[in-house]
Amino acid sequence: MTKPSNRESTLGIGSEGQFFSREDFLPLLAAQAGDLPLLANGLMESNPEQWTQRQLHHLHGATTDLEAFLDAHQARQNKAFFRIREIVALVRWLAAGTIPLLHLHSRLPLYSVPRVEWVKNELGPELRKAALELGEIIGKTLQGLRDEWVRCELAWPDGALRMDSLGQGKRAKTLPKDRVSAAPEREWDSAGARLAGTFLTLAEGVAPFLAHPGPDAVQIREFMQRFCTEEMARQAEARIHSFQSSYDTHVAGSAEEENHPSLETLRGLGSMALHFSEMVTALTHLYERHDFYDRQGESRQVFRAMVGEDKICSIIVNYGIKKGWECMNEGIPIAKELISALTLQGEVELELPEGVQLHARPLSLFAHIAQKHGTPLTMVLGGESANAASIMQMLILAGSHTKYRKVTFVGDQAPLKDIQSLFEARLGEDGMEDFPTHLGYLRPT
């Protein structure tokens, strides 16, 4: 290997200033691609309706490895192989966004849902339509990869790799749920109620999506910039995934779940929303990467030719966000009913101690209590209310009603007990050293 003078025909391999020639790199690239061309042929020769999770998982894995290989050899900075690298990245993230839809489609019959007709006539058909639209884009992008492969004088095989279906849309036989619960249901210390409270908080978090944009492409892009950046999408996905994991840890298989079947329905709706959220995260990453990186350059041109920003934004908003919200919305009344059934609701009116005001520090302690117990807790002041888990809401409420000295809290008995104890301790204004043991979690660590 010798150091070249032509950037177009060379690829960097390390920090020592050595480079591959284009001719030397071609066989390495072909070997690294492995059976990706055969898999691509199998997909392009069939209708997206016939694609399986197994095929797309394989496609995602193969393109992930190939993109890493190309990046390691600085293909992004190389004129000869730049377009191959960009198209491989497109395929990778399109596959990542489609896999959750196929997974959800295969599991729809297994989920307990509140309205079977809603799934059959609305959610199911829209889910299928979204997967097919993404499939068409993947097919177009794979054709672009094949064209670019040939342009670089790489051999593209004629054969096809096909994989058997994993089975979609049919209810499979399962084992009976006959394991005896390990512990009895705990009175007024309900993991199910906490999970229902978490679900309601998640639903409130996606409430801005109710301001759904119209069909105009400019409105949809503005909506994306305001409500669906990649950072927002990843945070939402993480929170829904945390809800699912907490359920599986604290509720699944418990006596509480057995006694309250709607808990499993709530978990199913959360899982359905999670799959849509996974799609949104993958496609938003794809969109933002090509929206901000090399905005008017060749990368952007490849993205527009293969995918199209209006098309991908429409899929993200009209399928991923909208359908994910619908799943959460279906669970709101269920979560409220569960909280009512699994908690002992009450209210307590408390008077602010002499010399104590509702400023940020005591309000943060209220929020800590609400978040610790996980069930809805409301602060009422002057006839108006605020979510006690939200410092911002309470600050606005307290700032608007400074003359009131009596504060009412409404919620489960467990957080109400801690709120009352906090008032008895003068809201920590004299220090936290004398806090009762059960308020120890409020002390700074």
N, C-alpha and C positions, 0 to 999 in steps of 0.2 A: 504493500500500500504506500502511495506517495501523496504528499500534500498537493491538492489541486489548486487551480486558479479560477475555475468556473464553478460558481455556487450552484448553478442549475443542475449540474450532473453529479453532485457529491452529497454525502451524508456524514455528519459528525458522529463519532463513536466515543468520544471521551474528552478529557481535559488536556491531553498531550499534543493536540494539534494534528492528529491523524484522521484520515477520512476514507470512507469507502468510495469507490467509483460506482457509478450507476450500474454498470454491468456486474460488478461483484455483489451489489446489494440485492438485485432482482431475485436470485435463487434463495437468498435468506428470507426475503419477504414471502415468496411462494411457500417455503417450508413452514414459516410461522403461521400462515393462513390455514394450513391443514385442510380440514374438510369443510371450511367455511363456504367456498364456492359451490360444493355439492349440496350443502344445506340450503344455500340461497336458491339454487336451481329447483330444489324440492318445493320451496315456498312459492317461487315465481310460477311454477307449472301447476299450482293448485289454487283454488279459491280461498281467500282468507277465512271463509266459513269453515274450512276443513283444517285450519291450523290448530295446533295443540300447544298446551303449556310447555310440554317437553321440547318441542321445536324452538319455541321462543326463548326458553331458558338456555338452550344450547346456543342459539344465535347471540343472546346477550353475553354469555360467557366467552364465546369465540371472538366477538368484536371487542370486548373489554381487554382480553389478552393482546389482540392485535393492535389496538390503540396504544396500550402501554408500550409495546414493542416499537411502534412508530415514534412515539414521544421520546423513548430512550435514545433513539437514533436521530433526533432533531428533525423529523419529517415536516413538522409545522413550518420550519424555516427553509425548507427545500422546495424549489419550484417544481421539480419533476414529480415529487410524491405528496405535495401538499394536499391536493384534491382527494387523493385516496384516503389520507388521514382524516380529513374533514367528513367525508361520506361515511367512513367506518364509525366515527363518533356519532353521527346522526342515527345510524342504524342501531347502535348500542342503546341510546337513550329512548328512541322510539320503542324498541323492544321492552325496555324497562317500564315504560308507561303503559304498554299493552298487557303485559303479564298479569298485573293485578286484576284487570277486567276479565281475563279468561279464568283466573282463579275464582273470582266472585261468581262468574256465570256457572262454573261447575259446582259451586257450593250453595247456590240459591235455594235448591230444594231442601237443604239440610237446616237452614236457619228457621227459627221460630219467629214469625212476623205477626204484627197486629192485624194486618189486612192482606189477605192472600190475593185478592183481586188487584190491589195496588201493585204488587210485585208482578202478577201475571200480565196485567194490561198496560202498566206504565213503566215501572222500573226495569223489568226484564227486557222489553223491546228497546228501550233507550240504551241500556247497557250493551245489547247486541249491536245496535247501530254505531255506537262509539267505537267498539272493537273493530267493526268492519271498516270504518273510516280510517282508523289508524293502520289497519292492515293494508289498505290501498296505498297509503303513504309509504309504508315499509316496502311494499312491492316496487313502487316507483324508485325508491332510494336504492334498493338492491340492483335494479336495472342500471342505475347510474353508476353503482360500484363496478358492475360487470363491464360497462363501457369504458370506464376509466382504467380498469385493470388491463383491458386489451390495448388501450391507447399507450400504456406503459410497456407494451410488448411482453406482457405476462400471459401465460397460457391459462385459459378459463376452460375447465373440463365440461364435457357434454352430459355426464351422468348426473344423477340426483340422489340425495340422501333424504329418505322419508322416515318418519317415526310414527309408531302406532299411537292412536289417541289414548289419552289417559282416562277418557270417559267424561262426558260433560252433560249436564242438564238432567241426570237421572239420579234418583234416590238410591243409594247403595245400602245394602244390609249393614247393620251395626250390631255391636254387642249390647246386651241388655244392661241397663243401669241398675245393678243389683248390689253394689257395694254399700255396706252400712255406713252411714255418716259417722265420722270420728267423734263428734261432739254435739251436744244438744244446742238448739238455738239459744243465743244469749239475750236475755231481756234488756232492752234499752241500751245495748252496746252493739249496734248492728253494723256489720261490715257491708251488708246490702244497702242500708240507708246511706252510708258514706259513699258507696259507689254510685248510687242514684243521684246524690248531691253533686258528685264529680261530673256525671253526665249532664246535669242541668247547667253547670258552669261551662262545660264545653259547648253546649248549645248556645249559650249567651255569647260565647267567643266568636261564633260564626254568624251572629245576628246581622253584621254589616252586609253579608251576602244577600240579605233580603232585598237590598236596594239593587236588584239585578239590572244590568244595563240592557238597553235595547239591542236590536240586531245590527246596528251600525258598527262597522269595524273600528272606527276611531273611538267610539264609546267603550267598546270592549277592551281596547288597548289601554285606555285611561283607567278603566276598572282594574285591570291587571296591575298597573303601576301603583294604584292606591291600596288595593286589598289583597293582592296575590303576588308579592315578590317571592323569590325563592326562599328567603329567610323566613317569611311568614308561613309559607307552605311547609317547610321543614319543622317549624315550631308546632304547627297544628297537627302534623302527622305524629310527632313525638308525644304530644299530649293525648291523642286518641289511642296510640299504642300503649301508653302508660295505663290508661283506663282499662284496656283489655288485659294487660298483664296483671294488674291489681285484682281484677275480677278472678282470673284463673288462680291466683295465689290465695285469696282470702274468702272467696265465695263459692267457687266451683266445687261440687261434691259435698257441700255443707248441708246441715239440716235446714238452714235458712233458705238455700236454693230449692231444696225439696219441698218446703212448705209454701214457697212463693214462686211459682213457675214463671211469672212475668219477669223475674230477674234474668232468666236465660234469654227471654225476648229482648231485653235491654242490651244484653251482651251481644246478641246477634246483630242488632241495629248498629251498635258501635263498631263491630267488625266490618259490616258492609260499608260504613262511612270511612273506615280505615283504608279499605281497598281503593276507594275513589281518591282518598287523600294521597295514597302512594302514587297513583297515576298523576295527580296534579303536581306533586313534587318533582317527579322525573321529567315531565313535559315542561314545567316552568324552568327547571335547570337548562333544558335544551333551548328554550326560547330566550332566556336572559343571556346565556353564553353567546348566542349569535346576535343578540340585540346590542350588547355592549362591547364585545370583543371584535376588533377589526370591522367597525360598524359599516363603513362604505367600501371595504376591501373585498378580496376574493372569497373570504370565509362567508361574508354576508351574501354574496352572490350565489354560492353553493346552497346555502340555507334556503334562500328564496326560490331557487329553481327546483329543489328537491322536496321541500316541505311547505314553505309559505307561512309568513307570520300571522296573517289573518286567519288562515285555516287552523293553525295550532292553537291560537288564542281562543277561537270559537269552541274548539274541543275542550280545552281546559275549563272555560267558564260554563258553557252550556251543558256539558256532561259531568265533568269532574266536580266542580264546585256546586252546581245546582243540585245534582243527584245526591252528593254527599250531605248537603244541607237537608234534603228531603228525608234522608235516613235518620238524621238527628232529630228533625222535627216530629217524625213519627213516634220517637221515644219520649218526648217531653211529658205528655200526659201520663205515660206509664211510670216515669221517674217520680212525678209528683204523687201519684197514688201509692207508690212504694214507700216514699218518705212518710206519708201520712200513716201507713200501716205499720211501719217498722220503727217509728219514733214516738215518744210521748211529748206531744206539742204543748206549748204553753207560752206565757208571756210574763215579763216582770218589769215593773216600773221602778226606776231608781233615781235618786236625787244626787246631783253632783256634790261632792264634799266641799266644804267651805274653802275658798281660795283656789279651786281646781277648775280649769277650763278645758273644753274639748279641742285641744290642739293636736298636732300631728303625732306626738309620742303616745298619748293614751289611745288615740284612734288606731295606731299601728298595733297596739296590744289587742284591741277588739278584733282586728283582722286576723291576728295570729291565732286567737281562740277559735274564730270561725273556720280558719283553714285547718287547724289541728283536728277538729271534730268532723269536718267534711260535709256536714249537713247544712241546709240553708239557714241563715241567721239574719234577721232584719233589724235595723236600728230605726226607731221612729222618733221624730223630734218635730214639735209644732204641727202635728198632723200629716207630715210628709215622711217618706221612708227612704232608706238606702240599704243596699246590700252590705252587710257588716264585713264581708270578705274583701270589699273594695275600699282601700284607703281614699282613693280619689272621690268616690261617691259620698263617703262620709264627710270628707273635708268640705265638699260643696254644700252638703246638708247643714253641717255645723256652722259654716260661715254665713249661711242665710238665716240662721235662727239663733243668734248669739244671746238673746235675752232669756231663752228657756233654760231652766235648771233641772227639769225632770226629763229623763230619757227612758223610752220603752224599748225593750228587746223582745222579739218574737222568734221562737224556734224550738228546738229540741231541749229537753230538760238538762242534758249533759253540758252543752255550751252555756246555757242560762245559769247553771250553778257556778261555772267558772267566771262568768261576767259579774255575778253578784259578789263573789269573793274578791274580785278585782276592785269593785267599788268599795268594799269594806276595807281594802288595803289602800284606799285613797288613790286608786289608779296608778300606783307606783310613783307618785309625785314626791314621796319622802324616801324613795329608794326601794329596792326589791329584796333587801336582805330578810325582811320579816314576812315575805310571801308564804302562804301555806304550801305544804308539800305538793299538793295536786296542781299548783300553778308554777311549779319549778321549770316547766318547759318554756315559760315566758322570760326567764333570766337569760341574758346574753351568754353565749358560750365562748 
